[in-house]
């Protein structure tokens, strides 16, 4: 199995070979991401695990393309988000409401 970094570079190379990068735009990739999120949502509602797996992968490809076109690092974005949330306290109730401490 490849590491995240290896897969990310493979996806970037794939996108470059198909001229997605640099001929696409962040806005276009964001719209594609929204489309893929819709498909992931549909697969989730239908409890179609094979399509959920495919959907998550498609969402990640679009995020990688989007970040590459924006010249930002996806892992750095995750790190920034984690730093923002890591000390938050609370719990998610069964009804889906997060209650902060």
N, C-alpha and C positions, 0 to 999 in steps of 0.2 A: 504494500500500500504506500502510496506517495505521501509526503508530508504536505501540510497546508501550503507552505511556501512553494514547493515544487508544482502543486496543482495550480496555484495562482499564476505562476510564470507560464505554465502550459496553456492556460486559458488566455493570457495576454498574448502569447505567441500565436495562438489560434485566431484570435480577434485581429491581430495585425496581418496575418496571412490572408484573411478575408476582407481586409480593408475596413473592418468595423472601426478599428483604431488605425488611422486618424480621421476617417471620413464620416464617422458618426459624431454626434454631439452629446453633451451631458443631458440635455433636454430629451433627446430621442431615446437615450438609454433609460432615463427615468420613466418615460412613457412605457417602454418595453417592460421595465421592472413592474409597473403597475398592472400591466396585462398578465405578467407571470404570477403576481400576487393574487389576482383574480382566479387564475387556474388553480393555484395552491389552496385558496379558500374553498373552491368548488370540490377539490379532492378531499379536503378535510371534512366538509359537510357530508360527503358521500362515504367517508371512512375508507377511502381507497388508498391504502398504504403505498402501493407501487407508484401511484400518481403523486402522492405527497412527497415521496423521495425524489421523484423527477422534478416536482415543483420547487422544492427547496434548492436543488441543484441549479435550476434555471434562474431562480432569484439570486443565488450567489454569483452566477456568471454575469448577470446584469449589474450587480453591485460592483464587481471587480472591474467591469468595463467602465462603469460610471466613474469610479474612483480614479482609474487610470486616465480617463479623459480630463478629470479635474486636477490631476497631478497631486493626488492625496493618497495616503497609504491606508487601506482598509483595516489592517491590524492596528495601526495607530489610532484610528477612529474607535475601534473596539476598546482599546486601552484607555482612551479619554473617557468614554462612556462608563467604563468600569470604575475609574477613579471618581467619577461623579456619584455613582450609586453604592459603592462598596461599604460605606458606613451608614447607610440608611437602615433604619429599623422599622419593623412593622410586620404585618402578615396579610396574606391574601385570604379573604373569607370565601366560603363555598359559593357565595352568590357573585363572586368576581370583583368585589370591592376591596381595594387595598387600604388597610387602616394603618396610618403612621403611628409610631409610638410617641 
